[in-house]
Amino acid sequence: MGTGTLHIDLDALAANWRALDARTGCETAAVVKADGYGLGAARAATALARAGARRFFVATAEEGATLRAALGQGPEINVFSGHMATDTALIRDANLTPMLNDAAQLARHRAALPQAAYGVQLDSGMNRLGMEPADWAALRGQAEAGPLTLVMSHLAYADEPDHPQNAEQLRQFTEMTAGVSVPRSLAATGGILLGPDYHFDLTRPGIGLYGGLPFDAAQPVVRLSLPVIQTRDVMPGEHVGYGCTFTAARPTKIATLSAGYADGLIRAMSGKARLFAGNTPCPLAGRVSMDLLTVDVTDLPETPEALDILCPSQTVDHLAEATGTIGYEILTSLGPRYARRYAGETA
Ligand SMILES: *Cc1c(COP(=O)(O)O)cnc(C)c1O
């Protein structure tokens, strides 16, 4: 195997969905945008549908069409970017439900596909997507006159439970949706953890399903194993890698692994990330290059065929923390060169 192997535990994914579902008294959907946070939307969504998810969310109509082909008819597929000018055929043919974001999208959708269901996304303070309170006040009658299935909004600060923005967005969303007769949705993973006031009729977890914070009780879903191409002995004073940023202080054994920044192991990991042989950490030695990592394996009794960069000893969030980013970015950067191996009852 010349490339790394990304092991994906579909049972852990399903267990995380059930665990989040058990924290609310309402319906739990699943967000599988960005190819299921990098893990493969078709496999992830199929496993989640078996676990009981009936509504899925993606970012774009193109993602929705791909997902429909994998899931078949039945589950509802909602699209956050709504109905864009080029989306009509995809929405019709793949039976997608756009979350309409403004007056132009509402008009476009009602004119092009008058019978086709839609949701409405409201802006409750994040200022990213959705109708502002004044737009909504003007459009609500028209929106409610058609096959409206959902009214939703998104929290900007749900990973910080004490931030006052949460209560403010809750107040705004509650006010904007008073008297609405269709299901309402405000919470993603963070919002579920904020408690029942935030749950409404439907939640939309993403990151927590895939084992990431802020769902700290999540089971890990991924293990990323990178094969050793070559090992060498380096004498004290010799350098390793581009820019000579690592200099051996002792006789050092260096293993060269097949993966690099082209595979989502960002260059900022240089000098920060560790590789694991079981529970034993081995530091990166020198810079991450495009296709290769160099690792100090001197302290291992023997060099294994592969080392792990994501594993129980170094989770997605540990790696994110060490390199100044978030687990979402680590996951969604995992590149197409890895062989994705699925395990679990639902595989
Ligand atoms: C990505 C996204 C989600 C899922 O968020 P997580 O933090 O991954 O749970 C839910 N709703 C919207 C609008 C999103 O963009």
The ligand as an SDF file (V2000), in Angstrom:
LIG
                    3D

 15 15  0  0  0  0  0  0  0  0999 V2000
  -22.1640   22.7860    9.1070 C   0  0  0  0  0  0  0  0  0  0  0  0
  -23.5040   23.1650    9.6030 C   0  0  0  0  0  0  0  0  0  0  0  0
  -24.1450   22.3770   10.5790 C   0  0  0  0  0  0  0  0  0  0  0  0
  -23.4460   21.2770   11.3280 C   0  0  0  0  0  0  0  0  0  0  0  0
  -22.6000   21.8890   12.2870 O   0  0  0  0  0  0  0  0  0  0  0  0
  -21.6730   21.0720   13.2830 P   0  0  0  0  0  0  0  0  0  0  0  0
  -21.0400   22.1330   14.1080 O   0  0  0  0  0  0  0  0  0  0  0  0
  -20.6880   20.3470   12.4280 O   0  0  0  0  0  0  0  0  0  0  0  0
  -22.5290   20.1510   14.0560 O   0  0  0  0  0  0  0  0  0  0  0  0
  -25.4700   22.6730   10.8810 C   0  0  0  0  0  0  0  0  0  0  0  0
  -26.1010   23.7170   10.2970 N   0  0  0  0  0  0  0  0  0  0  0  0
  -25.5040   24.5290    9.3950 C   0  0  0  0  0  0  0  0  0  0  0  0
  -26.2500   25.6610    8.8030 C   0  0  0  0  0  0  0  0  0  0  0  0
  -24.1730   24.2830    9.0180 C   0  0  0  0  0  0  0  0  0  0  0  0
  -23.5790   25.0910    8.1420 O   0  0  0  0  0  0  0  0  0  0  0  0
  1  2  1  0
  2  3  1  0
  2 14  2  0
  3  4  1  0
  3 10  2  0
  4  5  1  0
  5  6  1  0
  6  7  2  0
  6  8  1  0
  6  9  1  0
 10 11  1  0
 11 12  2  0
 12 13  1  0
 12 14  1  0
 14 15  1  0
M  END
$$$$
